[in-house]
């Protein structure tokens, strides 16, 4: 009987364990400045960058990743957050697209949920940009090895 309870709780913990939302790009061998350049190409000039430079928030955009027109009163807007994880190479990159909705009561935008489909689209484009910058790197300089 105790074994059944133990098995039940282990199954519950397996399925309800901590999960980080968004889409992951794992094992990026690029250096941090190269990753930041690729992120800036994809999301544009970040609206917010953390002090260590590993978290970047994009400007507000629509669901087609076009910049949001501030003069138009859109009911829904999106924002992309890119986080570089890991103490050293290879880095993991987490891409999350938040959906914000305008509330008339508070007269402000409120984060409603995470759009997994747009997070995946943005991560696929970012992964292609990272692979392009990886292809552009020179492997070994024979004239100046040190």
C-alpha positions as CSV (number, residue, x, y, z in Angstrom):
1,X,0.0,0.0,0.0
2,X,2.8,2.4,0.9
3,X,4.5,1.6,-2.4
4,X,1.3,2.6,-4.3
5,X,1.2,6.0,-2.5
6,X,4.9,6.5,-3.2
7,X,4.4,5.7,-6.9
8,X,1.4,8.0,-7.0
9,X,3.3,10.9,-5.5
10,X,6.3,10.4,-7.7
11,X,4.1,10.4,-10.8
12,X,2.4,13.6,-9.6
13,X,5.8,15.3,-9.1
14,X,7.0,14.1,-12.5
15,X,4.1,15.8,-14.3
16,X,3.8,18.8,-12.1
17,X,7.5,19.6,-11.8
18,X,8.8,23.1,-12.3
19,X,8.8,24.0,-16.0
20,X,10.2,27.2,-17.4
21,X,7.7,28.7,-20.0
22,X,8.7,29.7,-23.5
23,X,10.9,28.0,-26.0
24,X,14.5,27.0,-25.5
25,X,17.5,27.1,-27.8
26,X,20.0,24.8,-26.1
27,X,23.8,24.6,-26.3
28,X,24.7,27.8,-28.3
29,X,28.5,27.8,-28.6
30,X,28.7,31.5,-29.4
31,X,30.1,34.1,-27.1
32,X,27.8,36.5,-25.3
33,X,28.5,39.5,-27.5
34,X,27.7,37.4,-30.6
35,X,24.5,36.2,-29.1
36,X,23.5,39.7,-28.1
37,X,24.1,40.9,-31.7
38,X,21.9,38.1,-33.1
39,X,19.2,38.9,-30.6
40,X,19.3,42.6,-31.5
41,X,19.0,41.8,-35.2
42,X,15.9,39.7,-34.5
43,X,14.0,41.7,-31.9
44,X,15.4,45.2,-32.8
45,X,16.7,47.6,-30.3
46,X,15.7,46.3,-26.9
47,X,13.4,48.4,-24.7
48,X,15.1,47.0,-21.6
49,X,18.4,45.2,-21.0
50,X,19.3,43.8,-17.6
51,X,22.5,45.0,-15.8
52,X,24.4,41.8,-16.8
53,X,23.1,42.0,-20.4
54,X,21.5,38.6,-20.3
55,X,17.9,39.6,-20.3
56,X,16.5,41.7,-23.2
57,X,12.9,42.9,-23.7
58,X,11.8,44.0,-27.2
59,X,9.6,46.9,-28.0
60,X,5.9,46.2,-28.2
61,X,4.8,44.5,-31.4
62,X,1.7,42.8,-32.9
63,X,1.3,39.1,-33.6
64,X,3.2,39.5,-36.9
65,X,6.2,41.0,-35.1
66,X,5.7,44.4,-36.7
67,X,6.3,47.4,-34.3
68,X,3.2,48.5,-32.4
69,X,1.7,51.8,-33.4
70,X,1.4,53.7,-30.1
71,X,-1.1,56.2,-31.5
72,X,-3.6,53.4,-32.4
73,X,-5.5,52.0,-29.4
74,X,-4.8,48.3,-29.9
75,X,-6.6,46.0,-27.5
76,X,-3.8,43.4,-27.6
77,X,0.0,43.8,-27.9
78,X,3.0,41.5,-27.6
79,X,6.4,41.7,-26.1
80,X,9.4,39.4,-26.6
81,X,11.8,38.5,-23.7
82,X,15.1,36.8,-24.5
83,X,17.1,35.4,-21.6
84,X,20.6,33.9,-21.9
85,X,21.1,31.2,-19.4
86,X,24.2,29.4,-18.1
87,X,27.5,30.5,-16.4
88,X,29.6,29.8,-19.5
89,X,29.5,28.4,-23.0
90,X,27.5,26.6,-24.3
91,X,24.6,28.9,-23.4
92,X,20.9,28.1,-23.3
93,X,18.6,30.8,-24.6
94,X,15.0,31.1,-23.5
95,X,12.5,33.0,-25.7
96,X,9.1,34.1,-24.4
97,X,6.4,36.2,-26.1
98,X,4.0,37.8,-23.6
99,X,0.5,38.8,-24.7
100,X,-0.8,41.9,-23.0
101,X,-4.4,43.1,-23.1
102,X,-5.8,46.6,-22.5
103,X,-8.1,46.9,-19.5
104,X,-10.6,49.7,-19.5
105,X,-10.9,49.6,-15.7
106,X,-7.3,50.3,-14.9
107,X,-6.6,52.1,-18.3
108,X,-3.4,50.1,-18.7
109,X,-2.1,46.9,-20.4
110,X,-2.0,43.7,-18.3
111,X,0.0,40.6,-19.1
112,X,-2.6,37.9,-19.9
113,X,-0.6,34.9,-20.9
114,X,2.4,33.5,-22.8
115,X,1.9,32.8,-26.5
116,X,3.7,29.5,-27.0
117,X,3.2,29.6,-30.8
118,X,4.8,33.1,-31.3
119,X,7.5,32.1,-28.8
120,X,8.4,29.2,-31.0
121,X,8.3,31.3,-34.2
122,X,10.6,33.9,-32.7
123,X,13.0,31.2,-31.4
124,X,13.2,29.5,-34.7
125,X,14.2,32.8,-36.4
126,X,16.7,33.5,-33.6
127,X,18.2,30.0,-34.0
128,X,18.7,30.6,-37.7
129,X,20.4,34.0,-37.0
130,X,22.7,32.3,-34.4
131,X,23.6,29.6,-37.0
132,X,24.4,32.3,-39.6
133,X,26.7,34.2,-37.2
134,X,28.3,30.8,-36.3
135,X,29.0,30.2,-40.0
136,X,30.7,33.7,-40.3
137,X,33.2,33.0,-37.5
138,X,36.7,32.3,-38.5
139,X,37.9,29.0,-37.1
140,X,41.6,29.5,-36.9
141,X,43.9,32.3,-37.9
142,X,47.1,30.6,-39.1
143,X,49.1,33.9,-39.2
144,X,48.4,34.9,-35.7
145,X,47.5,31.9,-33.6
146,X,47.9,33.8,-30.2
